[in-house]
């Protein structure tokens, strides 16, 4: 989308803009044929197209969008993308030669909105039925916002000299805004580039957060540090922001200090600000904030200023949203990398477990691996003998030293007892939370945070893994919990397999001993072999 935006801003020739829209749109949303149409009163005029064998016949074609036999009316009235599964079945005129002889089925119409103004629409055709989805519509509308801006910029450029200069300024600002994906950098560029488009003495960028506006950037304020982060309710009667939010269009006030009392306090300029303009930051139909411009002169801002400021704000909103999406993408990439690392660790553990059948060796392998990947010297792996009701401490480390404890019954309402009853993990982030979950083992310190989770085999709790941290509160999060959960499941299976292997070996030894003593009593051997087979089956 960012690349497409930069491409669309690379020319101010209206004809070239239409061609760029058609070529760049194909990179965003697939189509077999596509048209660009401009709104002219009650008519739509086809001004560009791709994929039509009779394009020369279509260009300049004018039709009444209010007619019952065309889907354009829905796009104009709703001002949002319209998806039709089979347009030829629904609208008769799509069966004529001009409109594809009934070959077009999937259809998507997207409004070209420049601020609140509908200037036309894009139509995308596919030969397959029911092709376009809500995701296609979302991407097409985001692209159409850029396309509408590009069309309007080019129209202004070709109308008159001054409009050409203004559009060039907008283009430069758009390119500048697209030069960074740092959110704070975008706010700074908005403030510096806006001065080239519309004059101001002071200016702020504000983000919409529910019923509040939050000041995230500003220029020209002597007390900017006090303003940044300031949050105010835009619904209040003593602030012009409410009009901007409700109307979603630029609002100009000739003398804001005379009309709104709070502009007379120190924070807002001590009554020196008079000319004021608020401009919504609209990303498609969604308002994400506003820009405010202040002048010391009364009645300074004009409709032309408002027009230019809104065109700039459309670019600014896109730049803000691109930066926000970039941040979100980086966050998701980080999660993906973490998941990939987790998967590599899990695979290596599972591969190692598959090669071992010695009970203690399996425990040591998993414990050593967790100490390595979690960079911790504080870990415990316990085995629960349900028949004897004993908890055995197979692998215990504290502060990097291995400890040894005798087997003992789980403490009533202690950590393991809670896991045994709930089959759920325990997480604590402070010493106090840890003490509430379970007292420490004798001779051990109280940890500041930790995770204890069950080792489960065939829906039975056969032990637990505990990881602790003695330096930091809330040291463990979702990624560590995911990793431990998966490894504990693999450990449960491996330990149960090792136990069954030991049991099988024991029964085989009994069989050999009996055969040796009886000289090969077949009936006895058969009975023991059945026991061995049964254990192997388990």
KATAGI-V642282 format. One record per residue. N is the residue number from 1. RES is the residue in one letter. PSI is psi in whole degrees, 0 to 359 (none if undefined). D_LAST is the distance of its C-alpha to the last C-alpha in whole Angstrom. Layout:
n={N	N}
res={RES	RES}
psi={PSI	PSI}
d_last={D_LAST	D_LAST}
This chain:
n={1	2	3	4	5	6	7	8	9	10	11	12	13	14	15	16	17	18	19	20	21	22	23	24	25	26	27	28	29	30	31	32	33	34	35	36	37	38	39	40	41	42	43	44	45	46	47	48	49	50	51	52	53	54	55	56	57	58	59	60	61	62	63	64	65	66	67	68	69	70	71	72	73	74	75	76	77	78	79	80	81	82	83	84	85	86	87	88	89	90	91	92	93	94	95	96	97	98	99	100	101	102	103	104	105	106	107	108	109	110	111	112	113	114	115	116	117	118	119	120	121	122	123	124	125	126	127	128	129	130	131	132	133	134	135	136	137	138	139	140	141	142	143	144	145	146	147	148	149	150	151	152	153	154	155	156	157	158	159	160	161	162	163	164	165	166	167	168	169	170	171	172	173	174	175	176	177	178	179	180	181	182	183	184	185	186	187	188	189	190	191	192	193	194	195	196	197	198	199	200	201	202	203	204	205	206	207	208	209	210	211	212	213	214	215	216	217	218	219	220	221	222	223	224	225	226	227	228	229	230	231	232	233	234	235	236	237	238	239	240	241	242	243	244	245	246	247	248	249	250	251	252	253	254	255	256	257	258	259	260	261	262	263	264	265	266	267	268	269	270	271	272	273	274	275	276	277	278	279	280	281	282	283	284	285	286	287	288	289	290	291	292	293	294	295	296	297	298	299	300	301	302	303	304	305	306	307	308	309	310	311	312	313	314	315	316	317	318	319	320	321	322	323	324	325	326	327	328	329	330	331	332	333	334	335	336	337	338	339	340	341	342	343	344	345	346	347	348	349	350	351	352	353	354	355	356	357	358	359	360	361	362	363	364	365	366	367	368	369	370	371	372	373	374	375	376	377	378	379	380	381	382	383	384	385	386	387	388	389	390	391	392	393	394	395	396	397	398	399	400	401	402	403	404	405	406	407	408	409	410	411	412	413	414	415	416	417	418	419	420	421	422	423	424	425	426	427	428	429	430	431	432	433	434	435	436	437	438	439	440	441	442	443	444	445	446	447	448	449	450	451	452	453	454	455	456	457	458	459	460	461	462	463	464	465	466	467	468	469	470	471	472	473	474	475	476	477	478	479	480	481	482	483	484	485	486	487	488	489	490	491	492	493	494	495	496	497	498	499	500	501	502	503	504	505	506	507	508	509	510	511	512	513	514	515	516	517	518	519	520	521	522	523	524	525	526	527	528	529	530	531	532	533	534	535	536	537	538}
res={X	X	X	X	X	X	X	X	X	X	X	X	X	X	X	X	X	X	X	X	X	X	X	X	X	X	X	X	X	X	X	X	X	X	X	X	X	X	X	X	X	X	X	X	X	X	X	X	X	X	X	X	X	X	X	X	X	X	X	X	X	X	X	X	X	X	X	X	X	X	X	X	X	X	X	X	X	X	X	X	X	X	X	X	X	X	X	X	X	X	X	X	X	X	X	X	X	X	X	X	X	X	X	X	X	X	X	X	X	X	X	X	X	X	X	X	X	X	X	X	X	X	X	X	X	X	X	X	X	X	X	X	X	X	X	X	X	X	X	X	X	X	X	X	X	X	X	X	X	X	X	X	X	X	X	X	X	X	X	X	X	X	X	X	X	X	X	X	X	X	X	X	X	X	X	X	X	X	X	X	X	X	X	X	X	X	X	X	X	X	X	X	X	X	X	X	X	X	X	X	X	X	X	X	X	X	X	X	X	X	X	X	X	X	X	X	X	X	X	X	X	X	X	X	X	X	X	X	X	X	X	X	X	X	X	X	X	X	X	X	X	X	X	X	X	X	X	X	X	X	X	X	X	X	X	X	X	X	X	X	X	X	X	X	X	X	X	X	X	X	X	X	X	X	X	X	X	X	X	X	X	X	X	X	X	X	X	X	X	X	X	X	X	X	X	X	X	X	X	X	X	X	X	X	X	X	X	X	X	X	X	X	X	X	X	X	X	X	X	X	X	X	X	X	X	X	X	X	X	X	X	X	X	X	X	X	X	X	X	X	X	X	X	X	X	X	X	X	X	X	X	X	X	X	X	X	X	X	X	X	X	X	X	X	X	X	X	X	X	X	X	X	X	X	X	X	X	X	X	X	X	X	X	X	X	X	X	X	X	X	X	X	X	X	X	X	X	X	X	X	X	X	X	X	X	X	X	X	X	X	X	X	X	X	X	X	X	X	X	X	X	X	X	X	X	X	X	X	X	X	X	X	X	X	X	X	X	X	X	X	X	X	X	X	X	X	X	X	X	X	X	X	X	X	X	X	X	X	X	X	X	X	X	X	X	X	X	X	X	X	X	X	X	X	X	X	X	X	X	X	X	X	X	X	X	X	X	X	X	X	X	X	X	X	X	X	X	X	X	X	X	X	X	X	X	X	X	X	X	X	X	X	X	X	X	X	X	X	X	X	X	X	X	X	X	X	X	X	X	X	X	X	X	X	X	X	X	X}
psi={319	317	319	319	317	322	316	331	7	354	154	15	125	318	318	324	315	318	320	321	313	320	319	326	324	332	340	313	129	148	158	324	156	146	152	128	138	139	130	88	239	9	154	138	126	118	355	154	155	146	6	128	338	42	322	326	330	322	129	351	134	133	153	113	348	352	150	344	34	134	351	327	319	320	316	315	318	336	40	162	143	126	132	127	317	92	329	330	333	329	119	322	350	353	352	171	323	324	21	4	36	8	336	132	291	135	138	123	130	126	143	103	124	96	236	355	125	117	356	204	159	137	134	130	142	147	338	147	151	46	315	142	174	326	319	315	318	312	319	322	321	317	318	328	316	318	318	320	317	318	313	321	315	321	317	319	319	351	311	169	314	323	324	317	320	318	323	322	316	319	315	319	319	318	319	317	331	3	353	153	16	127	316	324	322	316	317	320	322	313	320	321	328	325	332	341	312	130	150	159	324	156	146	152	129	139	139	129	87	240	9	153	138	125	118	354	155	156	146	6	128	336	43	322	326	330	322	130	352	135	133	153	113	348	351	149	345	34	134	351	328	320	320	316	315	319	336	41	162	140	125	138	128	317	91	328	330	333	329	119	323	348	353	351	172	322	325	21	6	37	8	335	132	292	131	143	132	132	125	143	104	125	99	235	356	128	125	355	203	161	135	138	133	142	147	340	146	152	45	314	143	174	326	319	315	318	312	319	322	322	318	318	329	316	318	318	320	318	318	314	322	317	320	317	325	314	317	321	317	321	316	324	320	318	317	317	318	318	321	319	318	316	320	318	313	316	318	321	313	322	319	320	323	338	359	144	5	124	304	326	323	314	314	320	311	317	315	320	318	322	323	307	330	359	53	147	18	96	148	141	121	150	135	120	101	329	318	352	50	140	118	131	90	331	105	123	138	129	36	359	139	133	164	134	145	154	145	158	148	137	133	130	20	188	308	324	320	316	319	323	325	341	26	156	164	137	134	149	359	165	319	316	320	320	328	326	315	142	161	158	149	132	7	159	163	126	154	337	160	172	133	125	152	150	120	137	124	46	11	140	117	3	193	159	136	130	133	159	130	358	327	142	150	49	341	137	203	321	316	321	318	313	312	322	315	316	323	324	316	321	319	314	316	318	320	321	318	320	315	324	314	318	319	316	321	315	323	321	320	317	312	319	318	319	321	319	322	356	26	42	110	323	316	316	322	317	316	323	323	318	318	315	320	316	320	320	317	none}
d_last={57	59	60	61	63	65	66	67	69	71	74	76	77	77	76	74	72	71	70	68	66	65	64	62	61	59	57	56	55	55	58	60	63	64	68	69	71	74	75	79	80	78	78	75	76	74	75	72	69	67	66	68	70	73	73	77	78	75	76	79	78	78	77	77	73	74	74	72	71	69	66	68	69	66	65	69	68	65	65	62	60	60	57	58	55	58	61	63	62	63	66	69	71	68	68	72	72	73	69	67	68	65	63	62	59	57	59	59	62	62	65	67	68	70	70	71	73	71	73	71	68	65	64	61	61	58	58	54	54	52	52	53	50	51	50	53	55	54	55	58	59	59	60	63	64	65	67	69	70	71	73	75	75	77	79	80	81	83	85	87	87	86	83	82	83	81	78	78	77	74	73	73	72	69	68	69	66	64	64	62	58	59	59	62	63	64	65	68	69	69	72	73	73	74	78	79	78	80	82	81	82	78	75	71	68	66	63	62	59	59	62	63	65	64	66	64	67	71	74	78	77	78	76	73	70	71	70	67	64	66	65	67	67	68	69	72	75	77	75	75	72	71	73	72	68	69	72	69	73	75	77	80	82	86	86	83	84	87	84	81	82	79	80	83	81	80	77	78	81	84	85	86	84	85	84	80	78	74	72	69	66	64	61	62	62	60	62	61	64	68	71	74	77	80	84	86	89	89	88	87	84	85	83	83	81	79	78	77	75	73	73	72	69	67	67	66	63	62	62	60	58	57	57	54	52	52	51	48	47	47	45	43	43	42	39	38	39	37	34	34	34	31	29	30	29	26	25	26	24	21	22	22	19	18	19	18	15	18	17	21	22	20	21	25	24	24	27	29	29	29	32	34	33	34	37	36	36	35	31	28	24	23	20	19	18	18	18	21	22	23	24	24	26	24	27	30	33	36	39	38	37	34	34	32	31	30	27	28	27	27	31	32	32	32	30	27	27	29	26	23	25	26	23	26	28	31	34	37	40	43	43	44	41	38	40	39	36	35	37	37	35	38	40	39	41	41	40	42	39	35	32	29	25	22	19	16	13	11	15	15	17	16	20	23	25	29	32	35	39	42	44	44	44	41	40	37	37	35	34	32	30	29	28	26	24	23	22	21	18	18	17	15	12	14	13	10	9	12	11	7	10	12	10	10	14	14	13	15	18	18	18	21	23	23	24	27	28	28	29	26	26	24	23	21	20	18	17	15	14	12	11	10	9	6	5	5	4	0}
